[in-house]
Amino acid sequence: QIYKTKPENITVSINKDGDVYWNGMMKPLPGGTEDLFDRLKVEAVKVPQPEVHIRGDQNVRYEFVGKTILTAQRAGIAKVGFVI
């Protein structure tokens, strides 16, 4: 019997200025949501697909969170959640 291991979840953090951070990186992605899209496209084809957890700064604007969710959906990510 073949068991597929559960993939590591991916955490995408957004600060109050809308900068996007990939999985705990100390520097924001230089291309913002376009860089995020490229990275998530790679993750979207993995089987099983990882979940994407969005962590927003307490002062982040909804616009930035919305853009991040839309980017994940465009890339083909099925499970997007929020972490506090």
Buried (B, 14 or more C-beta within 10 A) or exposed (E): EEEEEEEEEBBBBBBEEBBBBBEEEEEBBEEBBEBBBEBBEEBBEEEEBBBBBBBBBEEBBEEBBEBBBEBBEBBEBEEBEEEE
